[in-house]
Amino acid sequence: MDRMTPLKPVPSLMAIAITLLIWFVIPVPEGVTPNAWHLLALFVGTIVAIIGKAMPIGAISIVAIALVAVTGVTNPGKPGAALNDALSGFSNQLIWLIGISIMVSQSLSKTGLGARIGYYFISLFGKKTLGIAYALAIAETTLAPVTPSNTARGGGIIHPIMRSIADSFNSKPEPGSTEKIGRYLSLVNYNINPITSAMFITATAPNPLIVNLIMKGTDSTFELTWGMWAIAALVPAIISLIMVPLVIYWLYPPEIKSTPNAPGFAREKLSELGPISLPEKITLAVFGLLLLMWAGIPAFFLGDGWAVNPTTAAFIGLSVLLMTGVLSWDDLLKNKGAWDTVVWFAALVMMATFLGKLGLISWLSQTVGGAIDHLGIGWIGGTILLVLVYVYSHYFFASTTAHITAMFAAFFAAGLALGAPPALLALILAFSSSLMMSLTHYGTGAAPIIFGSGYATLAEWWKTGFVLSVVNLIIWITIGGLWWKWLGYW
């Protein structure tokens, strides 16, 4: 029998204790129903279990679904209705959009197309170390719209390319060697990942969750489409992608600044990959088709009757890859990340949705908004304060999804209560949800992969992350705010 892997005792006991404390000990505040308070207890306990890694996040989500169903907090006295509520997250289109998109992105690694794109850009721009950094940034940006796993993109595709480049210059992850070029490239490798994650709804798994929370927070009066999100991110993202390699170059300049052999090395790697294969061509065609449908191009030229739902588009793309044999059904069954994402997204979206329906989010937003309002700093100052608290509280989270699920809806509602324009507030908080990934070596899935390669120390990683968080927030709030104003979003 395989070794048993039960609950981790310490984080499990903490999650149970906090759940019971909220449920039985802390009085239900005035203006909050007992059902809403009890669901909050389950929700907070779930988040604590996720942060403490009591079990894998998918397993924790199954437990959360079971608890919501058995306690009947969403529908007291009606076990069948309570179970339907607990399973309602699985009917959410955005959840399936991200799950199917993760499956589609498998074709990048299976066909070798992802590596080919990375080495291609290095062959063009790799004569200087700074050029290699920008080549990595361009490659990751190219992959971002169709790789909803920022971990797979930054850690699984770009990181091996970065390591092979560092190795070619004999820059090893050890003192006296990493300073040559490895430290610089690894810090660039990671810190472009939060920016590309902010650029598209389909660039990281939690983004569709944010879209869902914004719709619920505005009673569906404001919806961020794939195209609106991409256009809104375009200008601040380009500026951030230009600035990040420069700022890191200033913080930790590489000893090797000229890399005349890098383009040749990249061309050798491309030669090893051989001519572009039929599966790669099909994958490229599918990704092109997906981008056209997600951006609403058919509807723009042919009318609303040709509009394709984003989730439907993802299913179409996956169907083509299956029918052509680029991906097999076994490939999809083995993709644990995709199925895991569908499960934990369904649980967290379900709980967050019912917290809103039961009035808890409204009460919490009024409480937070009232406290800030008493400071007398207006909606501009209040919004900035909310964003800063929201971003830098990420030091306490080991999961971007857990952070967003725990805080986004309440902070968004609090900002609305302060009088912030809904679209401006939504965009700032949405993009900040990715930018905050830069802070730590555990803040998102790609972080431990790249940090674990050993090219940068913990102090170097955290210093770079904090400096870039400040730079990126300034860019996205000021230049981004002006850009969104010019677009007429607010």
HUKAKA-V214487 format. One record per residue. PHI is phi in whole degrees, -180 to 180 (* if undefined). NEAR is the number of other C-alpha atoms within 10 Angstrom. Layout:
PHI;NEAR  PHI;NEAR
//
This chain:
*;3  -66;4  -61;5  -72;6  -126;7  -78;8  -57;16  -75;13  -63;10  -67;12  -64;19  -66;20  -64;15  -64;16  -63;25  -65;17  -63;13  -67;18  -61;22  -66;16  -62;14  -67;19  -67;19  -105;11  -100;10  -73;10  -63;11  -68;16  -63;10  -64;7  93;10  -119;16  -78;13  -56;15  -60;21  -63;20  -67;22  -69;23  -65;26  -60;22  -60;20  -65;25  -64;23  -64;18  -61;25  -64;28  -63;23  -62;22  -64;26  -68;25  -61;20  -80;17  55;18  -60;22  -150;18  -56;13  -59;22  -66;20  -66;15  -61;21  -66;23  -62;15  -62;14  -62;22  -61;24  -62;16  -67;16  -63;24  -69;23  -76;15  -81;18  66;22  -65;24  -89;25  -155;18  -59;13  78;11  -131;12  -56;15  -65;13  -66;15  -64;20  -66;20  -60;13  -62;21  -63;27  -94;18  -63;17  -62;24  -71;18  -95;11  -78;17  -61;15  -65;27  -63;25  -72;24  -57;23  -73;30  -64;24  -68;25  -65;27  -63;28  -64;27  -60;28  -68;23  -54;21  -62;22  -62;23  -81;15  -64;14  -86;21  86;16  -65;21  -61;25  -65;20  -60;24  -63;21  -62;24  -67;27  -62;19  -68;20  -68;27  -65;22  -87;16  -118;18  -91;27  -74;18  -123;18  -60;24  -62;22  -66;21  -62;27  -60;28  -70;24  -64;22  -62;28  -65;26  -66;19  -63;23  -66;26  -63;23  -62;15  -83;24  -57;26  -61;24  -118;27  -127;27  -71;30  -99;28  -66;26  -68;23  -64;20  -69;28  -77;30  -93;23  -95;18  -108;24  -75;26  -62;23  -60;14  -65;22  -59;23  -67;20  -66;16  -66;24  -61;24  -63;15  -66;12  -103;16  56;14  -101;22  -97;21  -78;21  -153;14  -55;14  90;9  -120;17  -64;23  -67;21  -58;20  -157;25  -62;29  -60;28  -61;26  -68;29  -68;24  -67;25  -68;26  -49;26  -78;27  -80;27  -83;27  -64;29  -62;24  -71;30  -65;29  -66;31  -82;24  -81;27  -140;28  -59;30  -94;27  -95;29  -157;28  -58;28  -72;28  -60;25  -62;24  -62;25  -62;26  -57;22  -64;22  -67;26  -66;27  -60;16  -69;18  -71;23  -112;16  54;10  66;11  -82;10  -134;15  -126;18  -87;19  -81;16  -59;21  -68;18  -60;16  -61;20  -62;19  -66;17  -63;22  -81;22  -54;16  -68;17  -62;25  -67;24  -61;14  -65;15  -64;21  -66;22  -74;15  -77;17  -58;24  -60;25  -70;17  -65;16  -66;21  -61;19  -73;10  -72;14  -136;16  -63;18  -72;20  -68;14  -93;15  -106;15  -113;15  -132;18  -63;12  -87;14  -61;25  -59;22  -65;16  -61;18  -64;23  -66;17  -64;14  -64;18  -65;19  -64;11  -63;9  -71;15  81;10  -62;9  -62;13  -87;13  -61;11  -59;20  -67;20  -64;13  -64;18  -61;25  -60;15  -64;14  -65;21  -65;20  -62;14  -63;17  -61;22  -63;19  -62;16  -72;22  -65;24  -80;21  76;21  -64;17  -58;16  -67;15  -64;11  -92;9  -112;10  107;11  -62;11  -63;8  -99;14  -66;17  -119;19  -58;14  -55;22  -69;20  -60;16  -60;21  -61;28  -64;19  -62;17  -60;22  -65;23  -61;15  -63;17  -64;20  -72;16  -67;10  -86;12  86;12  -61;20  -119;22  -109;12  -63;10  -63;8  -58;15  -70;19  -63;11  -82;11  -81;15  -61;11  -60;15  -67;23  -66;19  -62;17  -62;21  -59;22  -68;22  -74;24  -64;29  -59;26  -67;27  -69;22  -64;22  -59;22  -67;26  -65;24  -63;20  -75;19  -62;22  -71;18  -64;14  -86;19  90;16  -69;21  -64;26  -60;20  -63;19  -65;17  -66;21  -65;20  -67;15  -66;18  -61;25  -64;14  -64;13  -71;21  -60;18  -67;9  -74;10  69;10  -107;13  74;14  -71;19  -68;14  -63;16  -64;22  -65;27  -62;15  -63;15  -60;20  -64;22  -64;16  -64;12  -62;19  -69;21  -81;15  -72;13  -67;22  -59;14  -97;12  -121;22  -103;20  -146;20  -65;21  -64;23  -62;21  -63;21  -62;24  -63;22  -74;18  -123;13  -60;23  -60;26  -66;25  -71;25  -64;28  -65;26  -65;28  -65;29  -63;22  -65;19  -78;23  101;15  -69;21  -58;15  -54;20  -66;19  -62;19  -62;24  -60;27  -67;24  -61;19  -68;26  -63;23  -72;26  -63;23  -64;25  -94;25  -60;26  -69;28  -60;31  -69;28  -66;25  -130;23  -92;22  -134;20  -74;21  -159;22  -61;19  -70;25  -60;24  -64;17  -67;18  -74;25  -64;20  -65;13  -71;13  88;18  -79;27  -127;23  -78;15  -61;13  -63;9  -64;14  -64;22  -69;16  -63;15  -62;22  -62;23  -68;16  -59;16  -70;22  -63;21  -66;13  -59;15  -67;24  -64;22  -61;14  -63;18  -75;23  -79;22  -84;12  -65;15  -62;24  -60;20  -66;15  -63;19  -69;19  -66;14  -65;10  -73;12  83;9  -72;15  -144;14
//
